[in-house]
Amino acid sequence: MSTVTLGALAAHFGRDVERGVSKAVGIVAAAARDGVDLLVFPDATLGGYLGDLRNPDPDELPPALDPDGPELAALIAAAGDTTVCIGYTEADGDTRYNTAVCVSGDGILGTHRKVHQPAGESLVYAAGDEFRSFDTPAGRIGMLIDYDKTFPESARTLALDGARIIAALSAWPASVTDRAARLPADRQSRLFDLYDCARAAENQVFVVSSNQTGVMGSLRFLGQAKVVGPGGDILATTRSKGGLASVTVDVDAEIDRARRVLNHLAELRPDSYRSASHQSGTGADLS
């Protein structure tokens, strides 16, 4: 496939799983009619995200779904030739994961369990432990969820595993401690865009970044779905509104052009970098 249409969705999805599935199926159908080849839904599309990031209410958690259950089966049936990335709370026995899954009409193409957990998320979800790319009809893809994209190593690992497109699924809220009156002025709004553009430019890949909109509990989500090119330039965006940011591109040609003179992955010097195991963390910055 020489050219593909990449689509990143900004939309609100709440606790009602049945309604969420129905809404998602409708969006997939509309995107397919518009020729979208890769459609990236937000994190926590099926069942919604947490209502409080620091102190999650155990009685108000997103429902955990079986990956072999009817919800994903409905998305697979609707996807057809479209490659669809979507987020949900995965049930693995009694363990819950914040999970992204990539599907087409052929079934599940790839799965990612969120690795990096901010604030109180670890009270609800177990952490994933790997970043892995996979082949799809739209090209070789890797997935990140929310806070994962704050860490350059996450996207770099996917790019080194051959990802040409990174699907970044988010339920990314405005600042929980210093919220601005207007979403575009919120510090998290700036950081959300910064991380998308930096991860694309660092690795010279496309980033298709989705996000929730609206309100869940005490959290107000930013929207700002976008497609970023391998030079770090925003090619399409919803800004803070809901909608679909989409663009038709020749992925391989654009990446080859970006890497023609300066090829970041080829010019890495891993022998000169300190091992990440030697670094110490200081926790999440929620301000």
C-alpha positions as CSV (number, residue, x, y, z in Angstrom):
1,M,0.0,0.0,0.0
2,S,1.7,3.2,-1.2
3,T,-0.6,5.8,0.4
4,V,-2.8,5.4,3.5
5,T,-5.3,7.6,5.2
6,L,-4.6,7.9,8.9
7,G,-7.3,9.0,11.3
8,A,-7.1,10.0,15.0
9,L,-10.3,10.4,17.0
10,A,-11.2,12.8,19.8
11,A,-14.4,11.8,21.4
12,H,-16.1,11.1,24.8
13,F,-16.8,7.6,25.9
14,G,-18.2,6.8,29.3
15,R,-19.1,3.8,31.5
16,D,-21.9,2.4,29.3
17,V,-20.1,-0.3,27.5
18,E,-23.0,-1.3,25.2
19,R,-23.4,2.4,24.1
20,G,-19.7,2.7,23.7
21,V,-19.6,-0.3,21.4
22,S,-22.5,0.9,19.3
23,K,-20.9,4.4,19.0
24,A,-17.6,2.9,18.1
25,V,-19.1,0.6,15.4
26,G,-20.9,3.6,13.9
27,I,-17.6,5.6,13.8
28,V,-15.8,2.7,12.2
29,A,-18.5,2.5,9.5
30,A,-18.3,6.2,8.8
31,A,-14.5,6.2,8.6
32,A,-14.5,3.3,6.2
33,R,-16.9,5.1,3.9
34,D,-14.5,8.0,4.0
35,G,-11.6,5.8,3.0
36,V,-9.7,5.8,6.4
37,D,-7.2,2.9,6.5
38,L,-6.0,3.3,10.1
39,L,-8.5,4.6,12.7
40,V,-7.2,5.2,16.3
41,F,-9.7,5.5,19.1
42,P,-8.9,7.0,22.5
43,D,-7.7,5.0,25.5
44,A,-10.6,3.6,27.6
45,T,-13.1,3.8,24.7
46,L,-15.0,0.8,26.0
47,G,-16.1,1.5,29.5
48,G,-14.4,4.9,30.1
49,Y,-11.4,5.9,32.1
50,L,-11.0,6.6,35.9
51,G,-12.9,9.4,37.4
52,D,-10.1,10.4,39.8
53,L,-6.5,9.9,38.9
54,R,-5.0,10.2,42.4
55,N,-7.6,8.3,44.5
56,P,-9.7,6.1,42.2
57,D,-13.0,5.1,43.7
58,P,-13.1,1.2,43.8
59,D,-16.9,1.4,43.4
60,E,-16.7,3.5,40.2
61,L,-14.1,1.6,38.1
62,P,-14.4,0.9,34.4
63,P,-15.8,-2.6,33.7
64,A,-13.2,-5.1,32.8
65,L,-13.9,-6.9,29.6
66,D,-12.8,-10.3,28.2
67,P,-10.7,-9.9,25.1
68,D,-12.5,-12.9,23.6
69,G,-15.9,-11.4,24.5
70,P,-18.7,-9.9,22.4
71,E,-17.4,-6.3,22.6
72,L,-14.2,-6.7,20.7
73,A,-15.9,-9.3,18.4
74,A,-18.4,-6.5,17.4
75,L,-15.4,-4.2,16.5
76,I,-13.7,-6.9,14.5
77,A,-16.9,-7.6,12.6
78,A,-17.3,-3.9,11.9
79,A,-13.7,-3.2,10.9
80,G,-13.5,-5.1,7.7
81,D,-10.6,-3.8,5.7
82,T,-10.0,-0.9,8.2
83,T,-7.3,-1.2,10.8
84,V,-8.7,-0.1,14.1
85,C,-6.9,0.6,17.4
86,I,-9.1,1.0,20.5
87,G,-8.7,1.1,24.2
88,Y,-10.4,-0.8,27.0
89,T,-10.0,-2.3,30.5
90,E,-8.9,-5.9,29.9
91,A,-9.7,-8.7,32.3
92,D,-7.1,-11.4,32.7
93,G,-8.6,-13.5,35.4
94,D,-8.8,-11.3,38.4
95,T,-6.1,-8.9,37.0
96,R,-7.0,-5.7,35.2
97,Y,-4.9,-4.0,32.5
98,N,-5.3,-0.7,30.7
99,T,-5.1,-2.1,27.2
100,A,-5.0,-1.1,23.6
101,V,-5.9,-3.6,20.9
102,C,-5.5,-3.3,17.2
103,V,-8.0,-5.2,15.0
104,S,-9.2,-5.6,11.5
105,G,-11.8,-7.9,10.0
106,D,-9.2,-10.7,10.3
107,G,-9.1,-10.4,14.1
108,I,-6.7,-9.1,16.6
109,L,-3.5,-7.9,15.0
110,G,-1.7,-6.6,18.1
111,T,-2.1,-5.8,21.8
112,H,-0.4,-3.4,24.2
113,R,-0.8,-3.2,28.0
114,K,0.0,0.2,29.4
115,V,3.5,0.1,31.0
116,H,3.9,3.4,32.7
117,Q,1.4,4.3,35.4
118,P,0.9,7.8,36.8
119,A,-0.4,8.6,40.3
120,G,-3.0,6.2,41.5
121,E,-3.4,4.1,38.4
122,S,-1.4,1.3,39.9
123,L,-4.1,0.9,42.5
124,V,-6.5,-0.2,39.7
125,Y,-4.4,-1.7,36.9
126,A,-1.4,-4.1,36.7
127,A,1.4,-2.8,34.5
128,G,2.4,-4.2,31.1
129,D,6.0,-5.0,30.6
130,E,6.9,-4.6,26.9
131,F,6.7,-2.5,23.7
132,R,6.3,-4.5,20.5
133,S,5.5,-3.6,16.9
134,F,3.4,-5.6,14.5
135,D,2.3,-5.8,10.9
136,T,-1.1,-4.5,9.8
137,P,-2.7,-3.8,6.4
138,A,-1.9,-0.1,7.0
139,G,1.8,-0.8,7.7
140,R,3.9,-1.8,10.7
141,I,2.5,-0.2,13.8
142,G,3.3,0.1,17.5
143,M,1.0,1.3,20.2
144,L,1.4,3.6,23.3
145,I,-1.2,4.4,26.0
146,D,-1.3,7.8,27.7
147,Y,1.7,8.3,30.0
148,D,3.8,5.8,28.0
149,K,4.5,8.6,25.5
150,T,6.1,10.7,28.2
151,F,9.1,8.4,28.1
152,P,11.2,8.6,24.9
153,E,12.4,5.0,25.4
154,S,8.8,3.7,24.7
155,A,8.5,5.1,21.2
156,R,12.2,4.5,20.5
157,T,11.7,0.8,21.3
158,L,8.8,0.6,18.8
159,A,10.7,2.4,16.1
160,L,13.7,0.1,16.5
161,D,11.2,-2.8,16.2
162,G,10.3,-1.5,12.8
163,A,7.2,0.6,13.5
164,R,6.6,3.3,10.9
165,I,3.4,4.4,12.6
166,I,2.9,4.9,16.3
167,A,-0.7,4.8,17.5
168,A,-0.9,6.8,20.8
169,L,-4.2,6.2,22.5
170,S,-4.9,8.6,25.4
171,A,-7.4,9.6,28.1
172,W,-5.3,12.6,28.9
173,P,-6.8,15.2,31.2
174,A,-6.1,18.8,32.0
175,S,-3.8,19.5,35.0
176,V,-5.4,18.1,38.1
177,T,-3.6,20.6,40.4
178,D,-3.3,23.8,38.4
179,R,-6.1,23.8,35.8
180,A,-6.4,26.7,33.5
181,A,-9.7,28.4,32.7
182,R,-9.4,27.5,29.0
183,L,-8.1,24.1,27.8
184,P,-5.7,25.5,25.2
185,A,-3.9,27.4,28.0
186,D,-3.6,24.4,30.3
187,R,0.0,23.2,30.8
188,Q,-1.0,19.6,30.0
189,S,-2.4,20.8,26.7
190,R,1.1,22.1,25.8
191,L,2.8,18.9,27.0
192,F,0.4,16.6,25.2
193,D,1.2,18.3,21.9
194,L,4.9,18.5,22.7
195,Y,5.2,14.7,23.4
196,D,3.4,13.8,20.2
197,C,5.6,16.0,18.1
198,A,8.8,15.1,19.9
199,R,8.2,11.3,19.6
200,A,7.5,11.6,15.9
201,A,10.6,13.8,15.2
202,E,13.0,11.8,17.4
203,N,12.2,8.6,15.6
204,Q,11.2,10.0,12.2
205,V,7.9,8.1,12.2
206,F,4.2,9.1,12.0
207,V,2.3,9.5,15.3
208,V,-1.5,9.1,15.2
209,S,-2.6,10.5,18.6
210,S,-6.2,10.1,19.9
211,N,-7.7,11.4,23.1
212,Q,-10.9,11.5,25.1
213,T,-13.0,14.6,25.3
214,G,-15.5,15.8,27.9
215,V,-15.5,15.0,31.6
216,M,-15.2,11.8,33.7
217,G,-15.5,12.4,37.4
218,S,-13.0,15.0,38.4
219,L,-11.1,14.8,35.1
220,R,-11.6,17.0,32.1
221,F,-10.0,15.6,28.9
222,L,-8.1,17.7,26.4
223,G,-9.1,16.3,23.0
224,Q,-6.3,17.4,20.6
225,A,-6.3,14.3,18.4
226,K,-3.8,14.7,15.7
227,V,-1.6,13.1,13.0
228,V,2.1,14.1,13.2
229,G,4.6,13.6,10.4
230,P,8.1,12.2,10.7
231,G,9.5,15.8,10.9
232,G,7.4,16.5,13.9
233,D,4.9,18.7,12.0
234,I,1.2,18.4,12.8
235,L,-0.6,17.4,9.6
236,A,-4.1,17.4,11.0
237,T,-5.7,18.1,14.4
238,T,-9.1,18.4,16.1
239,R,-7.6,20.9,18.6
240,S,-9.7,20.8,21.8
241,K,-12.9,19.8,20.0
242,G,-14.3,16.3,19.3
243,G,-13.9,14.9,15.7
244,L,-11.6,13.1,13.4
245,A,-8.2,14.4,12.4
246,S,-7.2,12.6,9.2
247,V,-4.7,12.9,6.4
248,T,-3.7,10.8,3.4
249,V,0.1,10.2,3.1
250,D,2.7,8.0,1.5
251,V,4.2,6.7,4.8
252,D,7.3,5.0,3.4
253,A,8.1,7.9,1.0
254,E,7.7,10.5,3.8
255,I,9.8,8.5,6.3
256,D,12.5,7.8,3.6
257,R,12.6,11.5,2.8
258,A,12.9,12.5,6.5
259,R,15.8,10.0,7.0
260,R,17.7,10.7,3.7
261,V,20.4,12.9,5.3
262,L,19.9,12.5,9.0
263,N,18.8,9.0,10.0
264,H,18.3,9.0,13.7
265,L,17.9,5.3,14.2
266,A,20.9,4.4,12.1
267,E,23.1,7.0,13.9
268,L,22.3,5.9,17.4
269,R,25.3,5.4,19.7
270,P,24.0,3.0,22.4
271,D,27.5,2.3,23.6
272,S,27.7,5.9,24.8
273,Y,24.4,5.9,26.7
274,R,24.1,5.0,30.4
275,S,21.8,2.1,31.0
276,A,18.3,3.0,32.1
277,S,18.7,0.6,35.0
278,H,21.2,3.1,36.4
279,Q,18.7,5.9,36.6
280,S,16.4,6.6,39.5
281,G,12.8,7.8,39.2
282,T,11.1,10.6,41.1
283,G,7.5,9.9,40.5
284,A,4.8,11.6,38.3
285,D,4.4,15.3,37.9
286,L,0.7,16.0,38.1
287,S,1.0,19.8,38.3
